[in-house]
Amino acid sequence: MTMVMQLSRPPVDRGLNLADYVGEGFLFLGAGVTVLLQLAEPGVGHGVADHSTVLSRPLDRLRTTMTYIYVTTLGTEEERRAVAKMVNQAHVPVKSKPDGPVTYNGFDPDLQLWVAATLYKNGQDLYERFLGPMDEATAERLYQQSAVYGTTLQVKPEMWPATRAEFEQYWQRKLDELTIDDHVRAFCHELFRGGDSPLLIRLGMPLNRWITRGLLPPQLREQLHWTWSPRDQQLFDALMAVLPPVYRLVPRPIRWLPSRYYLWAMRRRLSSGRRLIDERDRVGAA
């Protein structure tokens, strides 16, 4: 009886901050669904499909994306200013043609707000899958801190929904508005075939694609013309039952190795005067 009562207690606020978990390796598991949610916003999807180098240089694009995420949350104020400057420079040529089917601009704060929202939402969801539920105080604190994903660029602080409840309303409204047309769908399919990635990466793409399908909202799976059977769901549920407890057995320093590496590489580039974001890595979903 005592054990049952202990297990049923609500989680306790342990003072967790965004910087305390954003370096966890499990966040890479959600990279695919985060990108697809971003691309399903027509302005982001067409902007990336028309201007990004992600298909020809996917590993470099991954580096620049992760550099932005880790610098905004784990870097110094000077490093945040440096990466914001680089992203802004990369966004200069990103704008739609006058006769294009979708109007977009790399500096559009509404599009940046959606990108930031996907980073927060999927980070929170994966945290609870792998490390357990958050108490209300922690969840609200991490939500407020996550505004930095957008406010580092052109999102004004008042654009970030004031509370998690308001965010959920915004999130549901955006999900209902997301649309993937033929142009963006073809780009997404090529992206999840691996583009010009090294062979080893391409060999792992079927598994990556399957996990991403499992994490995607059903309406986006349908828009991508991806199937998902009851058997797929059973296997996915089994994987999600086994993977988190195994992950928690891995020592934290090992789980944080990718984030440490990307921050090390960023600081090395910064100290040597090299660009944090290559000119060829113009734009991509965050």
C-alpha positions in Angstrom: 0.0 0.0 0.0 2.8 2.4 0.9 4.5 1.8 -2.4 1.3 2.5 -4.4 0.8 5.7 -2.4 4.3 6.8 -3.2 4.1 6.1 -6.8 0.8 8.1 -7.1 2.2 11.3 -5.5 2.4 14.2 -7.9 5.8 15.3 -9.2 7.7 17.7 -7.0 9.2 21.0 -8.2 13.0 20.4 -8.1 13.9 23.8 -9.6 14.6 22.4 -13.1 15.5 25.0 -15.7 15.6 24.7 -19.5 19.4 24.6 -19.4 19.2 21.5 -17.1 17.7 19.3 -19.8 18.0 20.8 -23.3 21.3 19.0 -23.8 19.8 15.5 -23.3 20.4 13.2 -26.3 16.8 12.0 -26.4 15.9 15.3 -28.1 17.5 14.1 -31.3 14.7 11.5 -31.5 12.2 14.3 -32.1 14.2 16.2 -34.7 12.3 14.7 -37.6 8.8 15.5 -36.2 9.9 19.0 -35.2 11.2 19.7 -38.8 8.0 18.3 -40.4 5.8 20.4 -38.1 7.7 23.4 -39.1 7.6 22.6 -42.8 3.8 22.0 -42.6 3.4 25.8 -42.0 3.3 26.9 -45.7 5.5 29.9 -45.2 8.2 27.9 -43.5 7.8 24.9 -45.9 8.1 26.9 -49.1 10.9 29.0 -47.7 12.9 26.0 -46.8 12.1 24.0 -49.9 13.0 27.0 -52.1 16.2 28.1 -50.4 17.6 25.5 -48.1 20.8 23.5 -48.7 19.6 20.7 -46.4 19.2 18.1 -49.1 22.7 18.6 -50.5 24.5 19.3 -47.2 22.3 17.6 -44.5 25.1 17.2 -41.9 26.1 20.8 -42.1 22.5 21.9 -41.8 22.2 19.7 -38.7 25.2 21.3 -37.2 23.9 24.9 -37.8 20.4 24.0 -36.4 21.8 22.3 -33.3 24.2 25.2 -32.8 21.3 27.6 -32.7 19.4 25.5 -30.2 22.3 24.9 -27.9 23.6 28.5 -28.0 20.3 30.1 -27.3 19.8 27.8 -24.2 23.3 27.0 -23.0 25.5 29.7 -24.4 26.6 33.1 -23.1 24.9 36.4 -24.0 27.8 37.1 -26.4 27.4 33.7 -28.1 23.7 34.3 -28.4 24.3 37.6 -30.1 26.8 36.0 -32.5 24.5 33.2 -33.5 21.6 35.6 -33.9 23.7 37.8 -36.2 24.7 34.8 -38.3 21.1 33.5 -38.6 19.9 37.0 -39.6 22.5 37.2 -42.3 21.5 33.8 -43.6 17.8 34.9 -43.7 18.5 38.0 -45.9 17.9 36.2 -49.3 15.0 34.2 -48.0 11.9 35.8 -49.4 9.2 34.6 -51.8 8.9 35.7 -55.4 6.1 38.2 -56.2 4.3 35.6 -58.3 5.0 32.7 -55.9 2.2 30.5 -54.5 3.0 31.3 -50.9 4.2 34.6 -49.4 7.1 34.3 -46.9 10.1 36.1 -45.5 12.9 34.8 -43.4 12.4 37.7 -40.9 8.6 37.1 -40.5 8.1 36.9 -36.7 4.9 34.9 -37.0 6.8 32.1 -38.9 9.6 32.3 -36.4 7.1 32.0 -33.5 5.8 28.7 -35.0 9.4 27.3 -35.4 10.0 28.3 -31.7 6.7 26.7 -30.7 7.7 23.4 -32.3 11.0 23.4 -30.5 9.3 23.9 -27.1 6.4 21.5 -27.7 8.5 18.6 -28.8 11.1 19.1 -26.2 8.5 19.0 -23.5 6.8 16.0 -24.9 10.0 14.0 -25.2 11.1 15.1 -21.7 7.9 13.6 -20.2 8.3 10.4 -22.3 11.9 9.9 -21.2 12.2 11.5 -17.8 8.7 11.5 -16.5 5.9 14.1 -15.9 6.7 17.6 -14.8 5.0 19.4 -11.9 3.0 22.5 -12.8 5.6 25.0 -11.5 8.4 23.3 -13.5 6.3 23.0 -16.7 5.3 26.7 -16.5 8.9 27.8 -15.8 10.3 25.8 -18.7 7.6 27.1 -21.0 8.4 30.7 -20.2 12.1 30.1 -20.6 11.5 28.5 -24.0 10.5 31.8 -25.5 14.2 32.4 -26.1 14.0 30.1 -29.2 12.0 32.9 -30.8 13.0 36.1 -29.0 16.7 35.5 -29.9 15.5 36.5 -33.5 12.5 38.7 -34.5 9.8 37.3 -32.1 8.9 40.0 -29.6 8.4 38.8 -26.0 4.7 39.7 -26.1 4.1 37.4 -29.1 4.9 34.3 -27.0 1.6 33.2 -25.5 1.5 34.4 -21.9 0.6 31.0 -20.3 0.8 27.4 -21.2 -3.0 27.3 -21.5 -2.8 30.1 -24.1 0.0 28.3 -25.8 -2.2 25.1 -26.1 -4.9 27.2 -27.8 -2.4 28.6 -30.2 -0.9 25.1 -30.8 -4.3 23.5 -31.6 -5.2 26.4 -33.9 -2.0 26.1 -35.8 -2.3 22.3 -36.1 -5.7 22.8 -37.7 -4.2 25.3 -40.2 -1.2 23.3 -41.3 -1.1 22.4 -44.9 1.4 20.3 -46.9 1.1 20.8 -50.7 2.8 18.8 -53.4 5.9 21.0 -53.5 6.6 20.7 -49.8 5.6 17.1 -49.7 8.1 16.1 -52.3 10.8 18.0 -50.4 9.9 16.2 -47.2 10.0 12.8 -48.8 13.4 13.5 -50.3 14.6 14.8 -46.9 13.6 11.6 -45.2 15.3 9.5 -47.8 18.5 11.2 -46.6 19.3 13.6 -49.5 23.0 13.5 -50.1 23.9 12.2 -46.7 26.7 9.7 -46.3 25.7 6.1 -46.9 25.6 5.2 -43.2 23.1 8.0 -42.5 20.9 6.9 -45.4 20.9 3.3 -44.2 19.4 4.6 -40.9 16.7 6.7 -42.5 14.0 4.0 -42.7 14.1 3.7 -38.9 14.2 7.4 -38.4 11.3 7.8 -40.8 9.3 5.2 -38.9 9.9 6.8 -35.5 9.0 10.2 -36.9 5.8 8.8 -38.3 4.9 7.5 -34.8 5.5 10.9 -33.2 3.6 12.9 -35.9 0.0 14.1 -35.4 -2.2 11.8 -37.5 -3.4 14.6 -39.7 0.2 15.4 -40.8 0.9 11.7 -41.5 -2.1 11.8 -43.9 -1.0 14.9 -45.6 2.4 13.4 -46.2 0.7 10.3 -47.6 2.5 8.1 -45.0 0.7 5.0 -43.7 0.4 4.0 -40.1 -1.2 0.6 -39.2 -2.4 -0.7 -35.8 0.6 -3.0 -35.9 2.9 0.0 -36.3 1.3 1.6 -33.3 1.7 -1.5 -31.2 5.4 -1.7 -32.1 5.9 2.0 -31.5 4.2 1.8 -28.1 6.5 -1.1 -27.2 9.6 0.8 -28.2 8.5 3.8 -26.1 7.9 1.5 -23.2 11.5 0.1 -23.4 13.6 3.0 -24.6 13.2 5.5 -21.8 14.2 3.3 -18.9 17.2 2.1 -20.9 18.1 5.7 -21.7 17.9 6.6 -18.0 20.6 4.0 -17.2 23.1 5.8 -19.4 25.3 8.2 -17.4 24.3 11.8 -17.9 27.7 12.9 -19.2 27.3 10.4 -22.0 23.7 11.5 -22.8 25.0 15.1 -23.0 27.9 14.4 -25.4 26.2 15.7 -28.6 25.4 19.0 -27.0 28.9 19.4 -25.5 30.4 18.6 -28.9 28.2 21.2 -30.8 29.0 23.9 -28.2 32.7 23.0 -28.4 32.7 23.2 -32.2 30.8 26.6 -32.0 33.3 28.1 -29.6 36.2 26.9 -31.7 34.7 28.5 -34.7 34.0 31.7 -32.8 37.5 32.0 -31.3 39.1 31.4 -34.7 37.0 34.0 -36.4 35.2 31.5 -38.6 31.5 31.8 -39.4 29.2 30.0 -37.1 26.8 29.4 -39.9 28.3 28.8 -43.4 27.0 31.0 -46.2 25.9 27.9 -48.0 23.6 26.9 -45.1 21.2 29.7 -45.8 18.0 28.5 -44.3 16.4 25.4 -42.8 13.8 24.4 -40.3 15.3 24.8 -36.8 
